[in-house]
Amino acid sequence: MISIKEKIAYGLGDTASNIVFQTVMLFLTFFYTDIFGISPAFVGTMFLAVRLIDAITDPLMGAITDRTHTKWGKFRPYLLWFALPFGIISVLAFTTPDLSEDGKMIYAFVTYTALMMVYTAINIPYCALGGVLTADPKERVSVQSYRFVFAMLGGLMVSALTLPLVDFLGQGDQAKGYQLTIAAMSILGVAMFLTCFWGTKERLHPPADQQTSFKQDFGFLVKNDQWRVLSVAAICLLSGMVLRTSLAIYYVKYYLNMPDSITLFITLGMLGNIAGCILAEPLAKKVCKVKAYISLQLIAAALCVASFFIDPEQVVLAFAAYILWGFTFNMATPLLWAKMADTVDYGQYKSGVRITGMIYSSIIFFIKLGVAIGGAAAGWLLSGYGYQADSVQTQTALDGILISFTIYPALGSILVAFVMRWYILDNKKVEQIHLELNSDTN
């Protein structure tokens, strides 16, 4: 059993990560278009282009961590080494130097690329760390539940405090406000990463005689059919989620015509997310993780579609639908990450080789690809529907914001449910794999 203290320490690492991840999802598109003055079409293209770099850096980072040997383990030391660079580059990404239009685009591209690279360097080892804390399937769900409760607390902090702090610290200068707000949050994030480093312990290790090359590891990865299922599901999942969360600000400001309620809307949504994460563990104890995950995705899709039929005057209903969507969608999140650890065991069961870093890093790449597709789609759709920053929107733009916030994200969840039909690692199969692996090591 892992102590509650260690679960909390591990969870604080994702609180730190989410200071940036949630800020990117909730505010970065808006920051680039309405504060820094970059066209939404360029923003969408930039988000997607950076993923081409991740295609190289993510699996490379996974391979590096699998071959890291320190007194602290394979994954924990990266929390120590990259905490401060992560905080510094986060501030640079939300800094608005006085540049020409081309200069702004170059600056945004360089700083956003640097942010994603340092995020890779610290987040991939952090995520893989969750797969080596315990071999107990139930404890894995518990660890991930704690993790995502704390992750959502980071998101809650971002959603509840960002805009008020921007106003308070900026004193009318929003650009300065964003910079100082992210600086304050980054200092807190660095402290949380260091707490995670000191408060956790790696317990699972690859076979002592395992000696493989990067090429061999990649071959084992591709042959893992359950990894392939999770990778495809990750793209569909994050594409829909990021599209919806990126457009939440636009939905409230323009469709509901309640700009003063943006913080309340996304904060209540984050509370729904936290409640969903808390209930993931008891749900997993009573229902098969795979069946529960598929069902939750279909319910989330139905809530998205229902939101399409809510009129702007039905404010309470609009808020309730968003909260319920976050509750349902994020009840499934810890289950997904527990499945990643099961997929690592499945790969070792099939091949005799344990490649924790490679599996986590590659799935995270597809998660980030989904984030990029969702962010790019938000920018492209806004541009395509004729959105004009901080202006009165045409009916076409308002209709576009509505359909992009509701129907398109629903399609993402439906695709996830469809893809997960090929995922075979249910509770019975996972128990069988653990028995086989334990018998091999005894």
C-alpha positions in Angstrom: 0.0 0.0 0.0 1.2 3.5 -0.8 0.7 6.0 1.9 -1.7 8.9 1.5 1.3 11.3 2.1 3.1 9.8 -1.0 -0.1 9.9 -3.1 -0.5 13.6 -2.2 3.2 14.3 -3.0 2.7 12.6 -6.4 -0.5 14.5 -7.0 1.3 17.9 -6.4 3.4 17.2 -9.4 0.4 17.4 -11.6 -0.9 20.5 -9.8 2.3 22.1 -11.0 2.0 20.7 -14.5 -1.6 21.9 -14.7 -0.6 25.5 -13.9 0.7 25.5 -17.5 -1.4 22.8 -19.1 -4.8 24.3 -18.0 -3.5 27.8 -18.8 -2.7 26.7 -22.3 -6.1 25.1 -22.7 -8.1 27.8 -21.2 -6.3 31.0 -21.9 -3.5 30.8 -24.4 -5.6 31.0 -27.6 -7.4 34.0 -26.1 -4.1 35.5 -24.9 -2.5 35.2 -28.3 -5.6 36.6 -30.2 -6.9 39.3 -27.9 -3.9 40.3 -25.8 -0.8 39.8 -28.0 -2.7 40.5 -31.3 -1.9 37.4 -33.4 -4.4 36.1 -35.9 -6.3 33.0 -34.8 -5.4 31.2 -38.0 -1.7 31.5 -37.3 -2.3 30.4 -33.7 -4.1 27.3 -34.8 -1.3 26.4 -37.3 1.4 27.1 -34.8 -0.2 24.7 -32.2 -0.2 21.9 -34.8 3.3 22.7 -36.2 4.9 22.3 -32.8 3.6 18.8 -32.6 6.0 17.8 -35.4 8.8 18.6 -33.0 7.1 16.5 -30.3 7.1 13.6 -32.7 10.9 13.5 -32.1 11.3 14.8 -28.6 8.6 12.7 -26.9 9.8 9.2 -27.7 13.4 10.4 -27.4 12.6 11.6 -23.9 11.0 8.3 -23.1 14.0 6.3 -24.3 16.3 8.6 -22.3 14.4 8.1 -19.1 14.3 4.3 -19.6 18.2 4.4 -19.7 18.6 6.9 -16.8 20.4 5.5 -13.8 20.7 7.7 -10.7 20.5 7.2 -6.9 17.0 8.8 -7.2 15.8 6.4 -9.8 14.9 6.8 -13.5 12.1 9.3 -13.5 12.2 11.4 -10.3 15.5 13.3 -11.0 13.9 15.1 -14.0 11.5 16.8 -11.6 14.6 18.2 -9.8 16.5 19.2 -12.9 13.7 20.8 -14.9 11.5 22.5 -12.3 13.1 25.9 -12.5 13.5 26.0 -16.4 9.9 25.1 -16.6 8.9 28.0 -14.5 11.1 30.5 -16.3 9.9 29.5 -19.8 6.3 29.6 -18.7 6.7 33.3 -17.9 8.4 34.0 -21.2 5.5 32.4 -23.1 3.1 34.9 -21.5 5.3 37.9 -22.1 4.4 40.4 -24.8 7.4 42.3 -26.2 6.7 45.3 -28.5 7.4 43.7 -31.9 6.1 43.9 -35.4 3.4 41.5 -36.5 6.0 39.1 -37.9 8.1 39.6 -34.8 5.2 38.6 -32.6 4.5 35.5 -34.6 8.2 34.5 -34.4 8.4 35.2 -30.7 5.2 33.2 -30.0 6.5 30.3 -32.0 9.9 30.2 -30.3 8.6 30.6 -26.8 5.7 28.2 -27.2 8.0 25.6 -28.8 10.4 26.0 -25.8 7.5 25.7 -23.4 6.4 22.4 -24.9 9.9 21.0 -25.0 10.6 21.7 -21.3 7.1 20.4 -20.6 8.1 17.2 -22.3 11.3 17.0 -20.3 9.5 17.2 -17.0 6.0 15.8 -17.6 7.0 12.5 -19.4 9.2 11.4 -16.5 6.5 12.6 -14.1 3.8 10.6 -15.8 6.0 7.5 -16.1 6.7 7.8 -12.3 3.1 6.9 -11.7 3.6 3.6 -13.4 6.4 2.5 -11.1 5.1 3.5 -7.7 3.1 0.3 -7.3 2.1 -2.9 -9.2 -1.3 -3.2 -7.5 -4.0 -2.4 -10.1 -6.4 -1.0 -7.5 -3.7 1.2 -6.0 -2.9 2.4 -9.5 -6.4 3.8 -9.9 -6.1 5.3 -6.4 -2.8 7.0 -7.3 -4.2 8.4 -10.5 -7.4 9.5 -8.7 -5.3 11.5 -6.2 -3.1 12.8 -9.0 -6.1 14.1 -11.0 -7.8 15.6 -8.0 -4.7 17.6 -7.4 -4.3 18.2 -11.1 -7.8 19.7 -11.2 -7.0 21.7 -8.1 -4.3 23.2 -10.2 -6.8 23.8 -12.9 -9.2 25.3 -10.4 -6.5 27.7 -9.2 -5.9 28.7 -12.8 -9.5 29.1 -13.7 -10.5 31.0 -10.5 -7.5 33.2 -10.0 -6.0 34.0 -13.5 -8.4 36.7 -14.7 -8.8 38.3 -11.2 -5.0 38.3 -10.8 -4.5 39.7 -14.3 -6.8 42.6 -13.4 -5.2 43.1 -10.0 -1.6 42.8 -10.9 -1.9 44.5 -14.3 -3.8 47.5 -13.0 -5.4 48.0 -16.4 -2.5 46.6 -18.4 -3.6 43.1 -19.3 -0.3 42.1 -20.9 1.6 42.9 -17.8 -1.1 41.3 -15.7 -0.8 38.0 -17.5 3.0 38.0 -17.2 3.0 38.7 -13.4 0.2 36.2 -12.9 2.0 33.4 -14.6 5.2 34.4 -12.7 3.4 34.0 -9.4 1.9 30.6 -10.4 5.3 29.4 -11.8 7.0 30.0 -8.4 4.4 27.9 -6.7 4.7 25.2 -9.5 8.5 24.9 -9.0 7.9 24.3 -5.2 5.3 21.6 -6.0 7.6 19.8 -8.4 10.3 19.7 -5.7 7.8 18.4 -3.2 6.8 15.6 -5.6 10.5 14.7 -6.1 11.2 14.4 -2.4 7.9 12.7 -1.5 7.8 9.7 -3.9 9.7 6.5 -4.4 10.2 4.3 -7.5 9.4 0.6 -6.7 9.1 -1.2 -10.0 12.1 -1.7 -12.2 12.8 -3.5 -15.6 14.4 -6.9 -15.6 18.0 -6.7 -14.4 19.4 -8.2 -17.6 17.4 -6.0 -19.9 19.7 -4.5 -22.5 17.9 -3.1 -25.6 18.5 -0.4 -28.1 16.2 2.5 -29.0 15.3 0.7 -32.3 14.4 -2.5 -30.4 12.3 -0.6 -27.9 10.5 1.1 -30.7 9.8 -2.3 -32.3 8.4 -3.7 -29.0 6.3 -0.5 -28.7 4.7 -0.9 -32.1 3.9 -4.5 -31.5 1.9 -3.7 -28.4 -1.6 -3.6 -29.8 -3.1 -2.2 -26.6 -0.7 0.7 -26.8 -2.0 1.4 -30.3 -5.6 1.5 -29.1 -4.8 3.9 -26.3 -2.8 6.1 -28.6 -5.7 6.5 -31.1 -8.1 7.1 -28.2 -5.8 9.8 -26.8 -5.9 11.8 -30.0 -9.7 11.7 -30.3 -10.1 12.4 -26.6 -7.9 15.4 -26.3 -8.9 16.9 -29.6 -12.5 17.2 -28.5 -11.7 18.2 -24.9 -9.3 21.0 -25.8 -11.6 22.3 -28.6 -14.4 22.6 -26.0 -12.3 24.1 -23.2 -10.5 26.5 -25.6 -13.9 27.9 -26.7 -15.4 28.1 -23.3 -14.3 31.7 -22.9 -15.7 32.6 -26.3 -19.0 30.7 -25.6 -19.6 32.7 -22.3 -18.3 36.1 -23.6 -20.1 36.1 -26.9 -22.8 33.4 -27.1 -24.1 33.8 -23.6 -23.1 37.5 -23.7 -21.8 37.3 -20.1 -18.1 38.5 -20.2 -18.1 39.1 -16.5 -19.1 35.5 -15.8 -16.1 33.8 -17.6 -14.2 33.1 -14.4 -17.4 31.7 -12.7 -18.2 29.5 -15.6 -14.8 27.8 -16.0 -14.3 27.6 -12.2 -17.6 25.8 -11.7 -16.6 23.5 -14.6 -13.3 22.8 -12.8 -15.2 21.9 -9.6 -17.2 19.4 -11.7 -13.9 18.0 -13.0 -12.6 17.5 -9.4 -15.8 15.8 -8.3 -15.5 13.4 -11.2 -11.9 12.5 -10.4 -12.8 11.9 -6.8 -15.4 9.3 -7.8 -13.2 7.5 -10.3 -11.7 5.2 -7.6 -15.0 4.0 -6.0 -16.4 3.5 -9.5 -13.4 1.3 -10.6 -13.9 -0.9 -7.5 -17.5 -1.7 -8.6 -17.4 -1.7 -12.4 -15.0 -2.9 -15.0 -12.7 0.0 -15.9 -13.1 -0.6 -19.7 -16.9 -0.7 -19.7 -17.1 2.3 -17.3 -14.7 4.3 -19.5 -16.7 3.7 -22.7 -20.0 4.5 -20.9 -18.7 7.8 -19.5 -17.5 8.9 -22.9 -20.9 8.3 -24.4 -22.6 10.3 -21.6 -20.1 13.1 -22.0 -20.9 13.2 -25.8 -24.7 13.3 -25.0 -24.2 16.3 -22.6 -22.2 18.1 -25.3 -25.0 17.6 -27.9 -27.6 18.7 -25.3 -25.7 22.0 -24.8 -26.3 22.8 -28.5 -30.0 23.2 -27.8 -29.6 25.5 -24.9 -30.6 29.1 -25.7 -28.4 32.0 -24.5 -31.1 33.1 -22.1 -31.0 29.7 -20.3 -27.9 30.6 -18.3 -28.4 28.2 -15.4 -28.9 25.3 -17.8 -25.8 26.3 -19.8 -23.7 26.3 -16.6 -25.2 23.0 -15.4 -24.5 21.3 -18.7 -20.9 22.4 -18.6 -20.4 21.3 -15.0 -22.0 17.9 -15.6 -19.9 17.4 -18.8 -16.7 18.1 -16.8 -17.9 15.7 -14.0 -18.6 12.9 -16.4 -15.6 13.4 -18.7 -13.1 13.6 -15.8 -14.5 10.7 -13.9 -12.9 8.7 -16.8 -9.5 10.4 -16.7 -7.9 8.5 -13.9 -9.1 5.3 -15.5 -7.3 6.1 -18.7 -4.0 6.7 -16.9 -4.3 3.5 -14.9 -4.7 1.7 -18.3 -1.4 3.1 -19.4 0.4 1.3 -16.5 -1.5 -1.9 -17.4 -0.3 -1.5 -21.0 3.3 -1.4 -19.8 2.7 -4.6 -17.9 1.0 -6.1 -21.0 4.0 -5.2 -23.1 6.4 -6.9 -20.6 4.1 -9.9 -20.5 4.2 -10.2 -24.3 7.9 -9.5 -25.0 9.7 -9.8 -21.7 10.9 -6.2 -22.0 9.6 -3.4 -19.8 9.7 0.0 -21.5 7.8 2.3 -19.1 9.3 5.6 -20.4 8.7 4.7 -24.1 5.1 3.7 -23.6 4.2 6.8 -21.5 6.1 9.2 -23.7 4.5 7.9 -26.9 1.0 8.0 -25.5 1.7 11.5 -24.1 2.8 12.5 -27.6 -0.6 11.5 -29.0 -2.2 13.3 -26.1 -0.3 16.4 -27.0 -1.1 15.9 -30.7 -4.8 15.8 -29.6 -4.2 19.0 -27.6 -2.7 20.6 -30.8 -5.5 19.4 -33.0 -8.1 20.8 -30.6 -6.2 24.1 -30.2 -5.6 24.3 -34.0 -9.3 23.5 -34.7 -10.4 26.2 -32.3 -8.2 28.8 -34.1 -9.2 27.7 -37.6 -12.9 27.4 -36.8 -13.0 30.9 -35.2 -11.3 32.3 -38.3 -13.5 30.3 -40.7 -16.7 31.5 -39.0 -15.5 35.1 -39.2 -14.6 35.8 -35.6 -13.3 39.3 -34.9 -11.3 39.7 -31.6 -13.1 41.8 -28.9 -15.9 42.9 -31.3 -19.6 42.4 -31.8 -19.8 39.1 -33.5 -22.0 38.3 -36.6 -24.7 35.7 -36.3 -22.5 33.4 -38.4 -19.7 33.7 -35.9 -22.0 33.1 -32.9 -23.5 30.0 -34.6 -19.9 28.8 -35.3 -18.9 29.3 -31.7 -21.9 27.3 -30.5 -21.5 24.3 -32.9 -17.7 24.2 -32.3 -18.3 24.2 -28.5 -20.9 21.5 -28.5 -21.2 19.2 -31.5 -17.6 18.8 -32.6 -16.3 17.9 -29.1 -19.2 15.3 -28.9 -17.8 13.6 -32.0 -14.4 13.2 -30.2 -15.9 11.4 -27.3 -18.0 9.1 -29.6 -14.8 8.2 -31.5 -13.0 7.4 -28.2 -15.9 5.0 -27.1 -15.7 3.3 -30.5 -11.9 2.8 -30.5 -12.0 1.4 -26.9 -14.0 -1.5 -28.1 -10.6 -3.0 -29.1 -9.1 -2.6 -25.6 -8.9 -6.0 -24.0 -7.2 -5.3 -20.6 -10.2 -5.6 -18.4 -9.9 -6.5 -14.7 -9.7 -10.2 -15.3 -7.0 -10.0 -17.9 -4.9 -7.5 -15.8 -5.0 -9.9 -12.8 -3.8 -12.8 -15.1 -0.9 -10.7 -16.4 0.2 -9.8 -12.9 0.2 -13.4 -11.8 2.3 -14.3 -14.8 4.8 -11.5 -14.2 5.1 -12.2 -10.5 5.7 -16.0 -11.1 8.5 -15.1 -13.5 10.3 -12.9 -11.0 9.9 -15.4 -8.1 
